[in-house]
Amino acid sequence: MKVIIIEDEKPSARRLQRMLATLNMESETMLHSVEESINWFQNNEHPDLIFLDIQLSDGLSFEIFEAIEIKSAVIFTTAYDEYALQAFRLNSIDYLLKPIDDEDLAKALNKYQERLPQKQAVTLDFNDIKKLLINPIDREYKKRFSVKVGQHLKLINIDDIECFYSENKGTYLHTTEGRNYLLDTTLELLENELEPQTFFRINRKFFVNINAIKDMVSYTNSRLQIKLNSYNDDEVIVARERVKDFKAWLE
C-alpha cells in the first residue's frame, strides 16, 4: 500500500509518519505545499491513501483537487472544523482534528480498510490500538520557552505557563504572574511540543494548562467557558466539538 502525507508543518508530518509506522503502515513521501503536491501528482503514480492537511503554506489543499483528478482515498487532518462539509463532499474517508488522537487514527484506518476488497483489507484490531496507546511515540516535551524582552532573552519554565493563545497573527504565552510574551512559533507546532496530560487545545486559539483552571461554566451551544487563575478573558471557551474530549482529558 502506498501512503503519502501532505502537511506544511514538518514536525506534524513526521509525528504522523511515526504514528502510522507504529500501526505497520509506512509513508515515505511527505509533501508540504499546494504547488509541490500538484507537481508531484503530475509526475508520480497516485498513492492508495493520502493524509491531507487542509491549510497549507500556500493555500487550501482543496486547490489540489481543482488542478488534478485525485482518485486516491483521502483522510483529512486539520486543526479547524469549518471545512468538514467541503472535505466530505470530496468523498474523504475521515476528518481528523489536530492534535490527532491515536485511537481516532486507528479507527480512520479501519474505515479505509473496510472499503478495500476483502483480500486487501487488514483490519486494525484492539491490540493494534492498545499497542499504540501503551507505547506512545518517544518524544521529549518542552520544559521551558525562551522569550525576548527588549534586548534580552528570558527563560520561562513550562510549569509557570497558564495558557498559549493566538491573537492578531501572533502566538503568545501567558504566565502565572499575569505576563504575556510573544513566541516565535505557531499553535500547530506547539501541538507536538506540549505534554498532552498537562495542556489541552480547547479551540483553534487556545491551549490551557490543567493546573491553571480555576472554574468551568456552562456556556451557549453546549460549550464550556474556562476561568483561569490570572488570564482574564471571556473568550476562553471550549469549542463544542471538543467538549467531550476535554471532559475526558480532565479525568
Rosetta silent file (secondary structure, phi, psi, omega in degrees, C-alpha in Angstrom):
SEQUENCE: MKVIIIEDEKPSARRLQRMLATLNMESETMLHSVEESINWFQNNEHPDLIFLDIQLSDGLSFEIFEAIEIKSAVIFTTAYDEYALQAFRLNSIDYLLKPIDDEDLAKALNKYQERLPQKQAVTLDFNDIKKLLINPIDREYKKRFSVKVGQHLKLINIDDIECFYSENKGTYLHTTEGRNYLLDTTLELLENELEPQTFFRINRKFFVNINAIKDMVSYTNSRLQIKLNSYNDDEVIVARERVKDFKAWLE
SCORE:     score description
SCORE:     0.000 S_00000001
   1 L     0.000  132.595  179.833    0.000    0.000    0.000 S_00000001
   2 L  -101.961  124.237 -176.849    1.323    3.413   -0.958 S_00000001
   3 E  -126.429  135.697  173.134    0.615    6.228    1.526 S_00000001
   4 E  -125.800  157.042  178.420    1.656    9.878    1.372 S_00000001
   5 E  -118.557  128.145  174.706    1.358   12.744    3.851 S_00000001
   6 E  -115.510  109.627 -171.128    0.640   16.313    2.748 S_00000001
   7 L  -156.571  125.597 -176.261    1.298   18.642    5.686 S_00000001
   8 L   -78.923  -22.138  176.963    3.010   22.031    5.779 S_00000001
   9 L   -89.785  106.127 -173.263    4.229   21.694    9.376 S_00000001
  10 H   -60.758  -38.524  175.844    7.143   19.290    9.070 S_00000001
  11 H   -60.942  -38.651  178.033    7.173   18.254   12.770 S_00000001
  12 H   -65.792  -39.091  178.711    3.475   17.338   12.476 S_00000001
  13 H   -63.961  -42.817 -179.680    4.183   15.367    9.309 S_00000001
  14 H   -67.599  -37.102  177.891    6.996   13.433   10.992 S_00000001
  15 H   -63.186  -45.428  178.596    4.836   12.735   14.040 S_00000001
  16 H   -63.186  -38.635  177.989    2.051   11.331   11.856 S_00000001
  17 H   -60.255  -41.400  178.712    4.613    9.267    9.962 S_00000001
  18 H   -68.670  -38.965  177.741    5.794    7.725   13.244 S_00000001
  19 H   -62.083  -42.437  178.546    2.227    7.050   14.375 S_00000001
  20 H   -65.262  -39.221  179.291    1.490    5.256   11.098 S_00000001
  21 H   -62.210  -36.077  177.951    4.689    3.229   11.410 S_00000001
  22 H   -63.495  -27.995  177.686    3.542    2.069   14.840 S_00000001
  23 L   -98.191   22.615  175.021    0.430    0.732   13.124 S_00000001
  24 L    60.720   38.590  176.758    2.563   -1.017   10.475 S_00000001
  25 L  -130.367  114.301 -175.461    1.808    1.494    7.731 S_00000001
  26 L   -91.125  141.611  175.113    4.768    3.133    6.030 S_00000001
  27 L  -135.050  104.499 -176.073    4.696    6.586    4.429 S_00000001
  28 L   -90.724  -21.180 -176.534    7.914    7.534    2.666 S_00000001
  29 E  -104.084  127.278  175.029    6.619   10.596    0.771 S_00000001
  30 E  -128.497  127.132  179.461    5.810   13.858    2.548 S_00000001
  31 E  -115.378  154.234 -168.291    4.700   16.986    0.687 S_00000001
  32 L  -129.953    3.902  179.773    4.354   20.441    2.219 S_00000001
  33 L  -154.155  165.733  176.355    2.507   22.809   -0.134 S_00000001
  34 H   -62.333  -48.522 -177.635   -0.210   23.013   -2.778 S_00000001
  35 H   -61.095  -46.361 -179.837    2.317   23.715   -5.525 S_00000001
  36 H   -62.677  -39.201 -178.723    4.644   20.890   -4.510 S_00000001
  37 H   -66.388  -44.625  179.277    1.708   18.473   -4.280 S_00000001
  38 H   -60.351  -45.166  178.612    0.349   19.350   -7.721 S_00000001
  39 H   -60.987  -39.739 -178.806    3.803   18.891   -9.263 S_00000001
  40 H   -66.450  -46.015 -178.668    4.205   15.554   -7.501 S_00000001
  41 H   -65.146  -28.917  178.891    0.822   14.206   -8.642 S_00000001
  42 H   -72.366  -19.169 -173.063    1.590   15.258  -12.209 S_00000001
  43 H  -123.590    7.283 -177.392    4.776   13.192  -12.243 S_00000001
  44 L  -138.177  156.638  173.703    4.104   10.209   -9.991 S_00000001
  45 L   -67.219  133.015 -176.297    1.731    7.304   -9.670 S_00000001
  46 L   -68.368  145.317 -176.655   -1.036    8.294   -7.303 S_00000001
  47 L   -78.413  173.405  174.455   -1.000    6.596   -3.873 S_00000001
  48 L   -75.840  -37.338 -173.776   -3.668    4.401   -2.334 S_00000001
  49 E  -141.633  138.308  177.794   -4.184    6.749    0.607 S_00000001
  50 E  -120.653  130.301  167.150   -3.445   10.417    1.320 S_00000001
  51 E   -97.282  116.476 -165.611   -3.287   12.082    4.724 S_00000001
  52 E  -125.996  114.508  172.085   -4.067   15.652    3.791 S_00000001
  53 E   -72.112  147.876 -176.055   -3.826   18.813    5.878 S_00000001
  54 L   -86.466  -46.411 -179.214   -6.334   21.434    4.738 S_00000001
  55 E   -96.833  106.173  178.785   -4.452   24.677    5.357 S_00000001
  56 E  -100.378  173.944 -172.433   -1.069   24.515    3.639 S_00000001
  57 L   -64.047  -27.061 -176.889    1.612   27.181    3.456 S_00000001
  58 L  -118.045   19.241  177.374    0.465   28.467    0.045 S_00000001
  59 E   144.722 -172.616  178.701   -3.295   27.899    0.211 S_00000001
  60 E   -85.498  141.854 -177.462   -6.021   25.368    0.912 S_00000001
  61 L   -66.423  -15.895  175.545   -5.391   21.787   -0.159 S_00000001
  62 H   -58.529  -25.008  179.459   -8.757   21.769   -1.956 S_00000001
  63 H   -63.695  -26.388  177.553   -6.888   23.615   -4.716 S_00000001
  64 H   -62.812  -41.395 -178.404   -5.037   20.363   -5.452 S_00000001
  65 H   -69.483  -25.709  177.937   -8.346   18.713   -6.395 S_00000001
  66 H   -74.024  -27.362 -177.276   -9.151   21.625   -8.686 S_00000001
  67 H   -95.535  -29.822 -173.752   -5.906   21.106  -10.600 S_00000001
  68 L  -130.972  140.276  173.122   -5.578   17.312  -10.521 S_00000001
  69 L   -80.973  106.293 -177.689   -8.095   14.467  -10.664 S_00000001
  70 L   -95.269  121.721  178.758   -7.299   12.637   -7.446 S_00000001
  71 L  -105.398   -2.194  179.754   -8.552    9.057   -7.266 S_00000001
  72 L   -72.000  155.230  170.211   -6.760    8.168   -4.032 S_00000001
  73 E   -71.717  147.734 -175.103   -8.604    7.739   -0.747 S_00000001
  74 E  -130.134  133.088  168.224   -8.201   10.788    1.495 S_00000001
  75 E  -117.056  115.149 -178.947   -8.122   11.280    5.269 S_00000001
  76 E   -80.182  142.246  176.112   -8.124   14.979    6.110 S_00000001
  77 E  -129.568  126.314 -175.619   -6.096   16.244    9.077 S_00000001
  78 E  -159.113  157.700  175.763   -6.634   19.769   10.348 S_00000001
  79 L   -88.712   -4.422 -174.766   -6.765   21.990   13.406 S_00000001
  80 L  -121.396  151.399 -177.909  -10.019   23.531   12.193 S_00000001
  81 L  -108.272   -2.978 -173.139  -13.519   22.122   11.798 S_00000001
  82 L   -74.626  -10.038 -179.041  -15.106   24.663    9.459 S_00000001
  83 L  -100.616    9.375 -173.639  -14.005   22.747    6.336 S_00000001
  84 H   -59.296  -46.546 -177.463  -15.631   19.443    7.288 S_00000001
  85 H   -61.499  -44.917 -179.964  -18.560   19.689    4.870 S_00000001
  86 H   -63.856  -36.307  178.944  -16.330   20.579    1.938 S_00000001
  87 H   -64.751  -44.547 -178.005  -13.989   17.705    2.828 S_00000001
  88 H   -70.108  -25.838  174.585  -16.778   15.138    2.901 S_00000001
  89 H   -64.408  -22.663  177.683  -18.056   16.369   -0.449 S_00000001
  90 L   -88.805   14.350  176.134  -14.723   15.139   -1.799 S_00000001
  91 L    60.388   43.236  178.897  -15.622   11.650   -0.580 S_00000001
  92 L   -74.280  157.596  178.199  -12.975   11.564    2.115 S_00000001
  93 L   -73.861  -44.516 -177.344  -12.610    8.577    4.429 S_00000001
  94 E  -159.583  172.830 -175.436  -12.430   10.648    7.603 S_00000001
  95 E  -138.806  101.872 -173.731  -11.719   14.088    9.027 S_00000001
  96 E  -101.602  125.461  177.008   -9.290   14.119   11.957 S_00000001
  97 E   -84.247  137.213  176.493   -8.901   17.193   14.137 S_00000001
  98 L   -79.648  151.036   -6.838   -5.428   18.009   15.420 S_00000001
  99 L   -67.718  135.268 -173.907   -3.829   17.071   17.670 S_00000001
 100 L   -66.369  129.005  178.371   -4.612   13.688   16.153 S_00000001
 101 L   -82.391  137.266 -176.740   -5.778   11.151   18.689 S_00000001
 102 H   -57.090  -46.535 -177.232   -4.104    7.731   18.452 S_00000001
 103 H   -69.614  -37.171  177.316   -7.327    5.769   18.637 S_00000001
 104 H   -62.888  -37.588  177.456   -9.094    8.069   16.156 S_00000001
 105 H   -62.286  -45.918  179.665   -6.251    7.474   13.699 S_00000001
 106 H   -62.242  -39.642  179.053   -6.630    3.710   14.049 S_00000001
 107 H   -66.093  -39.460  178.386  -10.394    3.978   13.535 S_00000001
 108 H   -63.034  -39.732  177.972   -9.907    6.094   10.419 S_00000001
 109 H   -66.902  -34.533  175.352   -7.561    3.476    9.003 S_00000001
 110 H   -63.577  -39.729  177.258  -10.139    0.807    9.735 S_00000001
 111 H   -59.415  -41.614  178.685  -12.699    2.809    7.753 S_00000001
 112 H   -64.260  -45.498 -178.506  -10.257    2.839    4.859 S_00000001
 113 H   -61.570  -34.606 -179.159   -9.580   -0.888    5.151 S_00000001
 114 H   -66.338  -21.176  179.441  -13.309   -1.636    5.123 S_00000001
 115 L   -86.436  -10.696 -178.934  -13.554   -0.055    1.671 S_00000001
 116 L   -81.799  156.113  169.877  -10.883   -2.315    0.213 S_00000001
 117 L   -55.936  149.049 -171.677  -11.583   -5.658   -1.441 S_00000001
 118 L   -55.670  -35.907 -176.739  -11.550   -8.371    1.213 S_00000001
 119 L   -70.804  -19.553  179.776   -8.256   -9.857    0.074 S_00000001
 120 L   -95.091  -22.975 -172.547   -6.504   -6.500    0.539 S_00000001
 121 L   -71.911  134.114  173.675   -8.045   -5.452    3.827 S_00000001
 122 L  -130.472   93.461 -171.991   -6.030   -5.875    7.007 S_00000001
 123 L   -70.467  135.599  174.786   -8.226   -4.597    9.816 S_00000001
 124 L   -79.250  121.289 -179.229   -6.575   -2.964   12.791 S_00000001
 125 L   -97.918 -176.117 -176.112   -7.902   -4.651   15.904 S_00000001
 126 H   -60.019  -32.238 -179.089   -7.939   -3.561   19.516 S_00000001
 127 H   -65.970  -35.002  176.261   -4.430   -4.936   20.079 S_00000001
 128 H   -63.313  -45.789 -179.391   -3.046   -2.602   17.395 S_00000001
 129 H   -64.847  -43.419 -178.384   -4.710    0.366   19.073 S_00000001
 130 H   -61.742  -39.218  179.460   -3.624   -0.781   22.527 S_00000001
 131 H   -60.346  -41.713 -179.300   -0.018   -1.101   21.338 S_00000001
 132 H   -69.495  -36.875 -178.122   -0.015    2.493   20.189 S_00000001
 133 H   -73.915  -37.509 -178.260   -1.624    3.766   23.382 S_00000001
 134 H   -78.679  -32.489 -179.485    0.627    1.823   25.756 S_00000001
 135 L  -115.686   72.736 -176.596    3.797    2.519   23.778 S_00000001
 136 L   -63.250  161.088  178.727    3.398    6.147   22.699 S_00000001
 137 L   -59.016  127.074  179.917    5.788    7.748   20.258 S_00000001
 138 L   -67.683  123.351  177.181    9.004    8.541   22.100 S_00000001
 139 L  -161.116  153.578  177.599    9.481   12.290   22.238 S_00000001
 140 L   -97.405  130.928  177.073   10.627   14.986   24.588 S_00000001
 141 L   -92.560  155.478 -177.702    8.150   17.685   25.506 S_00000001
 142 L   -62.669  135.120  176.993    9.177   21.287   26.045 S_00000001
 143 L  -103.488  -20.360 -178.953   10.330   22.090   29.574 S_00000001
 144 E  -158.394  161.470  176.589   10.868   25.814   29.011 S_00000001
 145 E  -127.300  143.486  174.463   10.445   28.576   26.442 S_00000001
 146 E  -101.017  132.827  179.929   12.767   31.450   25.632 S_00000001
 147 E  -127.190  153.936 -179.225   11.126   34.826   25.027 S_00000001
 148 E   -94.818  127.373  176.082   12.579   38.161   24.003 S_00000001
 149 E  -124.159  100.482 -173.920   12.287   41.050   26.470 S_00000001
 150 L    64.097 -123.344  177.999   13.833   44.121   24.901 S_00000001
 151 L   -95.123    6.257 -174.497   17.398   43.137   24.034 S_00000001
 152 E  -112.035  158.757  172.540   17.368   40.233   26.481 S_00000001
 153 E  -107.589  136.112 -178.690   16.207   36.622   26.404 S_00000001
 154 E  -121.725  134.868  177.502   14.145   35.306   29.301 S_00000001
 155 E   -95.740  131.892  179.192   13.543   31.623   30.089 S_00000001
 156 E  -122.738  120.297  179.771   10.077   30.627   31.278 S_00000001
 157 E   -68.756  146.818 -176.936    9.503   27.166   32.746 S_00000001
 158 H   -60.034  -31.429 -179.861    6.534   25.242   31.408 S_00000001
 159 H   -69.003  -16.255 -179.080    5.032   24.997   34.921 S_00000001
 160 H   -96.147   11.137 -177.963    4.802   28.795   35.016 S_00000001
 161 E  -109.892  124.576  179.018    2.617   28.989   31.897 S_00000001
 162 E   -84.021  -38.233 -177.123   -1.177   29.135   32.224 S_00000001
 163 E  -162.051  162.904  169.269   -2.045   29.121   28.550 S_00000001
 164 E  -119.167  143.364 -179.427   -0.921   29.682   24.992 S_00000001
 165 E  -151.100  158.444  176.624   -3.070   31.688   22.616 S_00000001
 166 E  -109.480  143.231 -178.919   -3.080   33.264   19.173 S_00000001
 167 E  -158.280  130.172  178.274   -4.019   36.881   18.544 S_00000001
 168 L    49.367   46.117  177.297   -3.527   39.166   15.536 S_00000001
 169 L    68.122   10.906  175.789   -1.429   36.515   13.739 S_00000001
 170 E  -112.860  158.681  177.124    0.889   36.183   16.748 S_00000001
 171 E  -116.115  130.835 -173.670    1.297   33.348   19.255 S_00000001
 172 E  -128.085  155.603  167.124    1.644   34.207   22.939 S_00000001
 173 E  -114.601  149.277  178.457    2.151   32.530   26.275 S_00000001
 174 E  -120.744  127.973 -174.194    0.568   33.814   29.478 S_00000001
 175 E   -94.009  166.768  177.209    2.357   33.213   32.774 S_00000001
 176 L   -65.267  -17.306  176.945    1.092   32.584   36.284 S_00000001
 177 L   -86.607   -0.193  178.229    2.380   36.071   37.102 S_00000001
 178 L    85.626   17.202 -179.783   -0.061   37.560   34.599 S_00000001
 179 L  -100.323  148.298  176.928    2.518   38.463   31.929 S_00000001
 180 E  -114.948  136.090 -179.406    2.128   37.873   28.176 S_00000001
 181 E  -132.957  137.397  177.795    5.060   37.108   25.887 S_00000001
 182 E   -77.744  137.612  179.429    5.216   36.771   22.113 S_00000001
 183 E  -112.606  153.411  176.314    6.609   33.477   20.797 S_00000001
 184 L   -97.320   64.902 -179.125    8.321   32.662   17.537 S_00000001
 185 L  -160.391 -173.215  176.212    6.117   29.637   16.800 S_00000001
 186 L  -129.373  162.711  176.649    2.532   28.633   15.994 S_00000001
 187 H   -63.730  -32.049  179.416   -0.141   26.762   17.906 S_00000001
 188 H   -63.723  -41.562  177.681    0.117   23.977   15.330 S_00000001
 189 H   -67.719  -34.855 -179.754    3.797   23.461   16.152 S_00000001
 190 H   -63.369  -25.044 -179.809    3.029   23.581   19.869 S_00000001
 191 L   -54.611  -34.649 -177.775    0.760   20.535   19.445 S_00000001
 192 L   -92.750   -3.371 -174.241    3.838   18.333   19.205 S_00000001
 193 L  -111.500  -14.627 -176.737    5.793   20.125   21.937 S_00000001
 194 L  -100.186  139.082  179.041    3.347   20.293   24.857 S_00000001
 195 L   -65.466  117.679 -171.796    2.751   17.438   27.284 S_00000001
 196 L   -67.305  -18.634  176.318   -0.812   16.300   26.421 S_00000001
 197 L   -78.251  -17.540 -177.806   -1.715   15.412   30.011 S_00000001
 198 L  -103.234  -39.187 -176.628   -0.995   19.000   31.057 S_00000001
 199 E  -116.202  139.595 -179.635   -2.073   21.103   28.069 S_00000001
 200 E  -132.784  136.169  177.313   -5.241   20.806   26.013 S_00000001
 201 E   -86.574  104.855 -174.409   -6.234   22.714   22.890 S_00000001
 202 E   -81.277  -22.470  175.727   -9.763   23.866   23.729 S_00000001
 203 E  -160.933 -173.223 -175.353  -10.306   25.636   20.409 S_00000001
 204 L   -73.136   -6.698 -176.858   -8.267   26.868   17.477 S_00000001
 205 L  -113.005  -11.353 -171.823   -6.938   29.832   19.508 S_00000001
 206 E  -137.323  137.282  159.811   -6.121   28.413   22.967 S_00000001
 207 E  -110.391  134.230  177.504   -4.119   25.763   24.785 S_00000001
 208 E  -119.006  148.889  176.530   -4.837   25.702   28.526 S_00000001
 209 E   -89.778  126.340 -177.150   -2.851   24.236   31.421 S_00000001
 210 H   -58.951  -29.416 -178.401   -4.963   21.914   33.562 S_00000001
 211 H   -78.240   -9.061 -178.820   -3.254   23.283   36.684 S_00000001
 212 H  -101.408   -2.121 -177.103   -4.346   26.847   35.855 S_00000001
 213 E   -76.960  120.810  179.740   -8.083   26.129   35.588 S_00000001
 214 E   -95.539  -35.128 -177.330   -9.961   27.937   38.344 S_00000001
 215 E  -159.566  157.290  176.639  -13.542   27.326   37.223 S_00000001
 216 E  -134.829  130.686 -173.572  -15.617   25.909   34.371 S_00000001
 217 E  -128.173  137.400  175.280  -19.042   27.274   33.465 S_00000001
 218 E   -60.739  139.006 -175.619  -21.696   26.002   31.051 S_00000001
 219 E  -130.084  173.209 -176.261  -21.859   28.257   28.011 S_00000001
 220 H   -62.263  155.574  177.222  -24.120   28.686   24.991 S_00000001
 221 H    56.670   40.087  174.989  -24.392   25.996   22.284 S_00000001
 222 H    62.508   26.458  178.627  -23.248   23.194   24.617 S_00000001
 223 E   -99.055  175.201  177.033  -19.842   24.792   25.134 S_00000001
 224 E  -125.239  138.111  174.194  -17.800   25.421   28.296 S_00000001
 225 E  -101.040  131.704 -176.401  -16.259   28.671   29.458 S_00000001
 226 E  -104.074  132.860  173.912  -12.933   28.307   31.245 S_00000001
 227 E  -107.867  120.689  178.275  -11.773   30.594   34.041 S_00000001
 228 E   -98.623  165.726 -173.887   -8.012   30.624   34.559 S_00000001
 229 L   -61.795  -44.184 -176.296   -6.159   31.830   37.633 S_00000001
 230 L  -127.563  -13.745  179.915   -4.751   35.023   36.143 S_00000001
 231 L   -85.424  113.262 -176.551   -5.745   35.150   32.471 S_00000001
 232 L  -105.009  100.042  178.626   -8.922   37.245   32.301 S_00000001
 233 L  -155.384  127.283 -178.743  -10.711   36.790   29.004 S_00000001
 234 L   -72.976   -7.453 -176.309  -14.300   35.757   28.372 S_00000001
 235 L   -94.511   10.595  175.462  -13.269   34.088   25.116 S_00000001
 236 L   -82.622   86.616 -170.455  -11.500   31.119   26.757 S_00000001
 237 E  -128.026  133.427  176.844  -14.202   28.726   25.587 S_00000001
 238 E   -75.906  121.863  178.956  -14.083   25.021   24.815 S_00000001
 239 L   -59.772  146.926 -174.992  -15.378   24.511   21.266 S_00000001
 240 H   -55.172  -42.142 -178.006  -18.498   22.378   21.110 S_00000001
 241 H   -73.382   -7.733 -179.785  -16.808   19.584   19.152 S_00000001
 242 H  -106.240   -5.639 -174.383  -14.016   19.478   21.763 S_00000001
 243 H   -61.496  -45.313 -179.034  -16.148   19.372   24.913 S_00000001
 244 H   -59.685  -47.362 -179.960  -16.359   15.568   25.077 S_00000001
 245 H   -67.206  -35.365  179.155  -12.589   15.140   24.682 S_00000001
 246 H   -62.872  -45.992  179.702  -11.960   17.980   27.121 S_00000001
 247 H   -62.910  -38.593  177.132  -14.064   16.309   29.820 S_00000001
 248 H   -66.629  -37.461  177.622  -12.256   13.028   29.235 S_00000001
 249 H   -62.475  -37.528 -179.389   -8.911   14.866   29.472 S_00000001
 250 H   -63.343  -28.446 -178.768   -9.890   16.297   32.859 S_00000001
 251 L   -81.817    0.000    0.000  -10.284   12.787   34.216 S_00000001
